Amino acid sequence: MKKNIIISIETFILLFFSFLFSGCLKDNCSHANRYTWLEPLYRTSAEVRANIKSNQPQKIENPGKIFIRGNYIFLNEINKGIHVIDNSRPSAPVNIAFINIPGNVDIAVKGNTLYADLYTDLVTLDISDPANVVKKNILDGVFPAVFFGGMFLRGDSGKIVYDWVRHDTTVYENCDASGWNYPGVAYLADASQAGNKSAAGIGGSTSRFALLNNYLYTVGENNLNAFNISNSNQPSFTNSVQVDWHVETIYPFQNKLFVGSNNGMFIYDVQSNPSLPSKIGEFTHARACDPVIADDKYAYITLHSGTECLGFNNQLDVVQLNNFTDASLVKTYNLTSPRGLSKDGNLLFICDGTDGVKVYNAADASNLKLITQIPGAETYDVIAYNKVAIVVSTDGLYQYDYSDVKNIHLISKISILK
């Protein structure tokens, strides 16, 4: 028995070293890396701009910001353009057109004019006839270049990325290779309510565009920009002020702007000098993503965790405004993963991730009472107006009738293409 064991061990040692030296001599060590890479498709600036109009409706695939104006819903398709939805009958909304705007992320509507970003440019559209939108103006280079997957994407006089083609691939590399690089592509490893309603539409709480009187205000990574839109078809840039780092949202109320960032909420006054917003108050919080809405007494701030937010808090902060200059915390409510929110009277609607939409009685800000929870797919923005709540989720655009809060019910859904 001992002899057999000794022979087996010796055999194993010989085999081990033979493989070891064989590998060193042939140097054939390799490993597989799986990549999902996006190939950019280009058009000239002239081609892109000529196609900014009402085209045939498209399926909703990757929805973003939402804006309501009258009987129409304008829904951003991230980095591609805007869906135009006729909502004359909320029980049967009709997707009637698509406006092709590459690089579009944000929108705002005032009267018959829609403002949208095209990468670095500000586009002005006449939406008098939403089925036949007309481009009126493009203001070049007013937004910073977009950094995506190792590439700076700009809207300029040259070529513009108008779409991406997805490729899934496996690349075999030598063990000493520094990594796969495919030039010219982006690649990934491991595959509410607004002020001045009579003139402006209603945007969601995650918007980065806001309209007040004769000005359009936009926020970037660390700044607040003001555009004079007295001539609605010819906006002019007036000023930019530094706010904070990681700015995410902007919400208008009366003559105030509520700016949400990873670090807190900042209140700006635009009454005395609308072209140059001035900070009059702030409320700081733990690092987290931060949509915000407000009324004349309180601000409601949702904080949610996640890699992009660099935080760990999932909660609602109710903040007393104290004449807007000395904001103070009233109470914190723990939630699952809250994002967009909207308020109509004493009803507060909160998109709470996979928990769906939670509806609270907010008559007493220090004692919010849950009325009901609307289950469904993961939700991230909501606009509650005129007894209809429009909810954007990962699988569709929902509309709920809340005229009877004891019987909130679904009236329609537009599915998202998977």
Protein Blocks (a to p, Z undefined) as FASTA:
>chain_A
ZZmmmmmmmmmmmmmmmmmmmmmmnopaccdddddddddddddfklmmmmgccddddddf
bdcbdddehjbccdddehkbccdddfkbmmlccdfbdcddehiabdcdehjbccddehja
ccdddfkbmmlccdfbdcehkaccddeehiacdddfbdcdfbdcdddddddddfkbgbdc
dehiacdehiaddehkllmccddfkbcbdcehjaccdddfkbccdddfkbmmlccdfbdc
dfbehifbdcdehjbccdddfkbccdddfklmmmlccdfbdcddddddddddddfkbccd
dddedjklopabdcdddddfklolaccdfbdcddfbdcbdddehjbccddehjnopaddd
fkbmklccdfbdceddddfbdcdeehiacdddfkbccdddfkbmklgccfbdcdddZZ
